[in-house]
């Protein structure tokens, strides 16, 4: 196996071409301004990613509304943001016109932070109580998703990721737990219709075959009634609905899927495998293979949870250091036909230049993610997010965040 040949080979991505097999995950970094526009920190992060030469870069979960969101300083995609987003895309395309740029569209729903936002639920989930939205409110949300897709197109993005993962609104509608009696609740035929209607409306709003559309999907959320379970009150894995979902979306124009799992607020070690339990990453490769086996050859399947493999210095057992490294393991999965591309999440924070360094034969210079998960701590604390191991700026942010957190604890005692 020649991992360089495999990972650096181009692949058809819908009507476009990805120059290699590296796909950058949408990593929320909480550094937008008060209007939801990119700041200097946002520019710096994405400039480095575009210089890094990944085939595809996904813009972090960009919210379709400022009323229901999970991050204090989240990027917005509303009409008022289009000028800033157009400038942002143009700037990045000047740095590297070959990298495809996708926008991940999201609504936080029951994961909206009530400290500064309104929490809306499909059906009240224990521990995540909020207001149950009316059907009229949901019709407005659907309109906002379609408008956001049009704004992404008009801003110059190459496509969108319609987010159906990680416990956000798309997951909340699709999961078996949604037994609510309404047009998108109860039987699977009703729940899946939400995604089908949304895709069809977006395709009509943006009738350009070059504009890519796909979804990141939590194949199994890992809790009773979550996506990929056998019913509303069991965690037992049953992927029949997920398979039907991706096949139905493929029929409606989806050109790619990003496989994921879990819901970070509930099953974080499944979504983002940690260094103490890296073997959860093996589940992701199985889930990716399930998607790959049930989709057309031309539909791209992107596999997740490779960051934990790093340079091979991890706690995975019964395998050589080389074979449990990110680049070797990723190339093996592509060669075996389990996935078409590998996604980099935490690793993209650790070293946004990885694809370029790899292409130039500078593998020894790559900063591999240590899975310390300090970036996750920053996310939870609503601080600007980056790699605290290799980027001193974010090391200082972490130190300051911990100081502020300590002060808050003292103030309440």
C-alpha positions as CSV (number, residue, x, y, z in Angstrom):
1,X,0.0,0.0,0.0
2,X,1.3,3.4,-1.0
3,X,-0.5,5.7,1.4
4,X,0.8,8.8,-0.4
5,X,-0.7,7.7,-3.7
6,X,-4.0,6.8,-2.0
7,X,-4.4,9.9,0.2
8,X,-3.2,12.4,-2.5
9,X,-5.3,11.0,-5.3
10,X,-8.1,13.2,-6.6
11,X,-11.8,12.1,-6.5
12,X,-14.9,13.2,-8.2
13,X,-17.1,15.1,-5.7
14,X,-20.4,15.5,-7.3
15,X,-19.9,17.7,-10.4
16,X,-16.6,18.9,-8.9
17,X,-13.3,17.4,-8.0
18,X,-11.5,17.1,-4.7
19,X,-7.8,17.4,-5.2
20,X,-7.1,14.8,-2.5
21,X,-8.8,12.6,0.1
22,X,-8.5,15.0,3.0
23,X,-11.8,16.5,4.3
24,X,-11.8,19.2,7.0
25,X,-14.6,18.8,9.5
26,X,-16.8,21.8,10.6
27,X,-15.2,22.7,13.9
28,X,-17.1,25.3,15.9
29,X,-14.6,27.8,17.3
30,X,-16.9,30.5,18.8
31,X,-15.0,33.5,17.5
32,X,-17.5,35.4,15.4
33,X,-18.4,39.1,16.2
34,X,-21.7,40.3,17.8
35,X,-23.4,40.2,14.4
36,X,-22.3,36.7,13.6
37,X,-19.7,37.7,11.0
38,X,-16.1,36.4,10.7
39,X,-13.5,38.1,12.8
40,X,-9.7,38.3,12.4
41,X,-9.5,35.0,14.4
42,X,-11.9,33.3,12.0
43,X,-10.0,34.6,9.0
44,X,-6.7,33.3,10.4
45,X,-8.1,29.8,11.0
46,X,-9.5,29.4,7.6
47,X,-6.6,31.0,5.8
48,X,-4.4,28.3,7.3
49,X,-6.8,25.6,6.3
50,X,-6.9,26.8,2.7
51,X,-3.1,27.1,2.7
52,X,-3.1,23.5,4.0
53,X,-4.5,22.2,0.6
54,X,-7.2,19.9,1.9
55,X,-9.5,18.8,-0.9
56,X,-12.6,20.0,1.0
57,X,-13.0,22.4,3.9
58,X,-16.3,22.7,5.7
59,X,-17.3,26.0,7.4
60,X,-18.2,25.3,11.0
61,X,-21.9,25.0,11.9
62,X,-23.3,28.3,10.8
63,X,-26.7,29.1,12.4
64,X,-29.7,30.0,10.3
65,X,-31.0,32.1,13.2
66,X,-29.7,34.3,16.0
67,X,-32.5,33.3,18.2
68,X,-31.8,29.6,18.8
69,X,-28.1,28.8,19.0
70,X,-25.6,26.9,21.0
71,X,-22.6,29.2,20.9
72,X,-22.3,32.8,22.2
73,X,-20.1,33.9,19.3
74,X,-21.4,31.6,16.5
75,X,-21.3,32.4,12.8
76,X,-24.7,33.5,11.4
77,X,-26.1,33.0,7.9
78,X,-28.9,35.5,7.4
79,X,-29.4,38.2,4.8
80,X,-27.5,40.7,6.9
81,X,-24.4,38.4,6.9
82,X,-24.2,37.9,3.2
83,X,-21.8,40.8,2.4
84,X,-19.4,39.6,5.1
85,X,-19.7,36.0,4.0
86,X,-19.1,36.9,0.3
87,X,-16.0,38.8,1.2
88,X,-14.8,35.9,3.4
89,X,-15.3,33.3,0.7
90,X,-13.6,35.5,-2.0
91,X,-10.6,36.0,0.2
92,X,-10.1,32.3,0.9
93,X,-10.6,31.4,-2.8
94,X,-7.8,33.8,-3.6
95,X,-5.5,31.9,-1.3
96,X,-6.4,28.5,-2.8
97,X,-9.0,28.3,-5.6
98,X,-8.7,24.5,-5.7
99,X,-10.1,23.7,-2.3
100,X,-13.9,23.1,-2.2
101,X,-15.6,25.1,0.5
102,X,-18.9,23.9,2.1
103,X,-21.1,25.6,4.6
104,X,-22.6,23.4,7.3
105,X,-26.1,24.8,8.0
106,X,-27.6,24.3,11.5
107,X,-30.3,25.1,14.0
108,X,-29.5,24.1,17.6
109,X,-33.0,23.3,18.7
110,X,-33.0,21.7,22.2
111,X,-29.2,22.3,22.3
112,X,-29.7,26.1,22.2
113,X,-28.0,27.7,25.2
114,X,-30.7,29.2,27.4
115,X,-28.2,31.7,28.9
116,X,-28.4,33.8,25.8
117,X,-30.8,31.9,23.5
118,X,-34.2,30.3,23.3
119,X,-34.2,26.5,23.6
120,X,-36.8,24.9,21.3
121,X,-37.6,21.2,21.4
122,X,-39.3,18.8,19.1
123,X,-40.3,16.6,22.0
124,X,-39.0,17.3,25.5
125,X,-35.9,15.2,26.2
126,X,-34.9,14.6,29.8
127,X,-32.4,17.1,30.9
128,X,-33.0,19.4,27.9
129,X,-36.3,20.9,28.6
130,X,-37.4,23.9,26.7
131,X,-40.3,25.3,24.7
132,X,-41.9,22.8,22.3
133,X,-42.1,24.6,18.9
134,X,-45.4,25.0,17.1
135,X,-45.8,23.7,13.6
136,X,-46.0,27.3,12.4
137,X,-42.6,28.0,14.1
138,X,-41.2,25.0,12.4
139,X,-42.4,26.1,9.0
140,X,-40.5,29.3,9.5
141,X,-37.4,27.3,10.4
142,X,-37.7,25.3,7.1
143,X,-37.9,28.6,5.3
144,X,-34.8,29.9,7.0
145,X,-32.8,26.7,6.0
146,X,-33.8,27.2,2.4
147,X,-32.9,30.9,2.5
148,X,-29.6,30.1,4.2
149,X,-28.7,27.6,1.3
150,X,-29.4,30.4,-1.2
151,X,-27.2,32.8,0.8
152,X,-24.4,30.3,0.8
153,X,-24.7,29.9,-3.0
154,X,-24.8,33.7,-3.5
155,X,-21.8,34.1,-1.2
156,X,-19.7,31.9,-3.4
157,X,-19.6,28.7,-1.4
158,X,-19.2,25.5,-3.4
159,X,-22.0,23.7,-1.5
160,X,-23.7,23.0,1.8
161,X,-23.7,20.3,4.5
162,X,-27.3,20.0,5.7
163,X,-26.6,19.0,9.3
164,X,-28.3,15.8,10.5
165,X,-25.9,14.9,13.3
166,X,-24.7,15.4,16.9
167,X,-28.1,16.1,18.5
168,X,-28.9,19.3,16.7
169,X,-32.3,20.0,15.1
170,X,-31.9,17.6,12.2
171,X,-31.1,14.7,14.5
172,X,-34.0,15.7,16.8
173,X,-36.6,15.4,14.0
174,X,-35.2,12.1,12.6
175,X,-34.6,10.1,15.7
176,X,-37.2,7.5,16.8
177,X,-37.7,9.4,20.1
178,X,-39.7,11.9,18.0
179,X,-43.1,10.2,18.6
180,X,-44.9,13.6,18.6
181,X,-48.1,13.6,16.5
182,X,-47.4,16.0,13.7
183,X,-46.4,15.9,10.1
184,X,-42.8,15.2,10.8
185,X,-43.3,12.9,13.9
186,X,-44.1,9.4,14.7
187,X,-43.7,6.8,11.9
188,X,-40.4,6.8,10.0
189,X,-42.2,7.8,6.8
190,X,-43.1,11.1,8.6
191,X,-39.8,11.8,10.2
192,X,-37.7,11.2,7.1
193,X,-40.1,13.5,5.1
194,X,-38.6,16.4,6.9
195,X,-35.2,15.7,5.3
196,X,-36.7,14.9,2.0
197,X,-38.8,18.1,1.9
198,X,-35.8,20.2,2.9
199,X,-33.5,18.7,0.2
200,X,-36.2,19.2,-2.5
201,X,-36.9,22.8,-1.5
202,X,-33.2,23.6,-1.5
203,X,-32.7,22.0,-4.9
204,X,-35.5,24.2,-6.3
205,X,-34.1,27.3,-4.7
206,X,-30.6,26.6,-6.0
207,X,-31.0,24.8,-9.3
208,X,-27.3,24.6,-10.1
209,X,-25.8,21.1,-10.5
210,X,-22.4,22.4,-9.5
211,X,-23.6,23.5,-6.1
212,X,-22.9,20.5,-3.8
213,X,-25.3,19.2,-1.2
214,X,-24.8,16.5,1.3
215,X,-25.2,15.8,5.0
216,X,-23.2,14.8,8.1
217,X,-25.2,12.1,9.7
218,X,-25.0,10.5,13.2
219,X,-25.4,6.9,12.2
220,X,-26.0,5.9,15.8
221,X,-26.5,8.4,18.6
222,X,-25.9,5.9,21.4
223,X,-28.8,6.5,23.7
224,X,-32.5,5.3,23.9
225,X,-34.5,6.6,21.0
226,X,-31.5,8.3,19.3
227,X,-30.8,8.0,15.6
228,X,-29.9,4.5,14.5
229,X,-31.8,2.8,17.3
230,X,-34.6,0.2,17.2
231,X,-37.2,2.4,18.8
232,X,-38.1,5.4,20.9
233,X,-37.1,3.7,24.2
234,X,-34.1,1.5,23.4
235,X,-30.4,2.1,22.6
236,X,-30.2,-1.1,20.6
237,X,-28.6,-0.5,17.2
238,X,-30.8,-0.7,14.1
239,X,-29.5,1.1,11.1
240,X,-32.4,0.5,8.8
241,X,-33.8,4.0,9.1
242,X,-30.4,5.6,8.6
243,X,-29.8,3.5,5.5
244,X,-33.2,4.5,4.1
245,X,-32.4,8.1,4.9
246,X,-29.2,8.3,3.0
247,X,-30.6,6.4,0.0
248,X,-33.6,8.7,-0.1
249,X,-31.4,11.8,0.1
250,X,-29.1,10.3,-2.6
251,X,-32.2,10.0,-4.9
252,X,-32.9,13.7,-4.1
253,X,-29.4,14.9,-5.2
254,X,-27.0,14.3,-2.3
255,X,-23.5,13.9,-3.6
256,X,-21.8,13.1,-0.4
257,X,-22.2,12.0,3.2
258,X,-20.0,12.6,6.2
259,X,-20.4,9.7,8.7
260,X,-20.5,10.5,12.3
261,X,-22.0,9.1,15.5
262,X,-23.1,10.1,18.9
263,X,-24.5,13.3,20.4
264,X,-21.7,15.3,22.1
265,X,-23.9,16.6,24.9
266,X,-25.0,13.1,25.8
267,X,-22.5,10.6,24.3
268,X,-19.3,12.6,23.9
269,X,-16.9,9.7,23.9
270,X,-18.7,8.2,21.0
271,X,-18.8,11.4,18.9
272,X,-15.2,12.4,19.8
273,X,-13.2,9.4,20.8
274,X,-10.9,10.2,23.6
275,X,-7.4,9.0,24.3
276,X,-8.5,6.7,27.1
277,X,-11.0,4.9,24.9
278,X,-9.6,5.2,21.3
279,X,-11.2,1.9,20.3
280,X,-14.6,3.7,19.9
281,X,-13.1,5.0,16.7
282,X,-13.4,1.5,15.2
283,X,-17.2,1.8,15.5
284,X,-17.0,4.8,13.2
285,X,-15.3,2.9,10.5
286,X,-18.0,0.2,10.7
287,X,-20.7,2.9,10.4
288,X,-18.9,4.4,7.4
289,X,-18.7,1.0,5.7
290,X,-22.5,0.6,6.2
291,X,-23.1,3.8,4.3
292,X,-20.5,2.9,1.6
293,X,-22.1,-0.5,1.1
294,X,-25.6,1.0,0.6
295,X,-24.9,4.0,-1.7
296,X,-24.0,4.4,-5.3
297,X,-20.3,4.3,-6.1
298,X,-20.3,7.9,-7.3
299,X,-21.7,9.1,-3.9
300,X,-18.7,10.1,-1.7
301,X,-18.6,8.7,1.8
302,X,-16.3,10.6,4.3
303,X,-15.3,8.7,7.4
304,X,-14.8,10.4,10.8
305,X,-12.8,10.0,14.0
306,X,-9.3,9.7,12.7
307,X,-7.7,12.4,14.9
308,X,-7.4,10.0,17.9
309,X,-5.0,7.8,15.9
310,X,-2.4,10.6,15.6
311,X,1.1,9.5,14.9
312,X,0.4,6.0,16.2
313,X,1.3,6.8,19.8
314,X,-2.0,5.9,21.3
315,X,-3.6,3.3,23.5
316,X,-4.9,1.0,20.8
317,X,-3.8,-2.6,21.5
318,X,-3.0,-5.6,19.3
319,X,-1.8,-3.5,16.4
320,X,1.6,-2.1,15.3
321,X,2.4,1.6,15.8
322,X,2.4,2.2,12.0
323,X,-0.9,0.5,11.4
324,X,-2.6,2.5,14.2
325,X,-1.4,5.9,12.9
326,X,-3.8,8.3,11.3
327,X,-2.3,8.4,7.8
328,X,-1.8,4.7,7.5
329,X,-5.1,3.6,8.9
330,X,-6.9,6.2,6.8
331,X,-5.2,5.0,3.7
332,X,-6.1,1.4,4.5
333,X,-9.8,2.2,4.9
334,X,-9.8,4.0,1.5
335,X,-7.9,1.1,-0.1
336,X,-10.4,-1.4,1.4
337,X,-13.4,0.5,0.1
338,X,-14.8,1.4,3.5
339,X,-14.6,5.2,2.8
340,X,-13.7,7.5,0.0
341,X,-12.2,10.3,2.1
342,X,-11.0,10.8,5.7
343,X,-12.2,13.7,7.8
344,X,-9.9,15.7,10.1
345,X,-11.5,17.5,13.0
346,X,-9.4,18.0,16.1
347,X,-6.4,17.2,13.9
348,X,-7.2,20.2,11.7
349,X,-6.9,22.5,14.7
350,X,-3.6,20.8,15.7
351,X,-2.1,21.2,12.2
352,X,-4.2,22.9,9.4
353,X,-1.2,22.4,7.0
354,X,-1.2,18.6,7.3
355,X,-2.2,17.8,3.6
356,X,0.4,20.2,2.3
357,X,3.2,18.9,4.5
358,X,2.2,15.4,3.6
359,X,2.3,16.2,-0.2
360,X,5.7,17.8,0.2
361,X,7.2,14.8,2.0
362,X,7.4,16.6,5.3
363,X,5.4,14.1,7.4
364,X,7.9,14.4,10.2
365,X,6.9,18.1,10.6
366,X,3.2,17.4,11.1
367,X,1.8,18.3,14.5
368,X,-0.4,15.4,15.3
369,X,-3.3,15.8,17.6
370,X,-2.6,14.5,21.2
371,X,-6.3,14.1,22.0
372,X,-5.8,16.2,25.1
373,X,-9.3,17.7,24.4
374,X,-8.5,21.1,25.8
375,X,-10.2,22.4,22.7
376,X,-13.4,20.7,23.9
377,X,-13.0,22.4,27.3
378,X,-12.8,25.8,25.5
379,X,-16.0,24.9,23.5
380,X,-17.9,24.0,26.7
381,X,-16.7,27.3,28.4
382,X,-17.8,29.4,25.4
383,X,-14.3,30.6,24.7
384,X,-12.6,31.1,21.4
385,X,-11.3,27.6,20.3
386,X,-8.1,26.4,18.9
387,X,-5.3,23.9,19.6
388,X,-3.9,24.5,23.1
389,X,-0.9,22.2,22.5
390,X,0.6,23.7,19.4
391,X,-0.8,27.3,19.3
392,X,0.4,29.5,22.2
393,X,-2.4,31.9,21.6
394,X,-5.0,29.3,22.5
395,X,-2.8,28.0,25.4
396,X,-3.2,31.5,26.9
397,X,-6.9,31.5,26.2
398,X,-7.2,28.2,28.1
399,X,-5.2,29.6,31.1
400,X,-7.4,32.7,31.2
401,X,-10.6,30.7,30.8
402,X,-9.6,28.5,33.8
403,X,-8.8,31.6,35.8
404,X,-12.2,33.2,34.9
405,X,-14.0,29.9,35.7
406,X,-12.3,29.8,39.1
407,X,-13.4,33.3,39.8
408,X,-17.0,32.4,38.9
409,X,-16.9,29.4,41.2
410,X,-15.6,31.6,44.1
411,X,-18.2,34.2,43.4
412,X,-21.0,31.6,43.9
413,X,-19.6,30.1,47.1
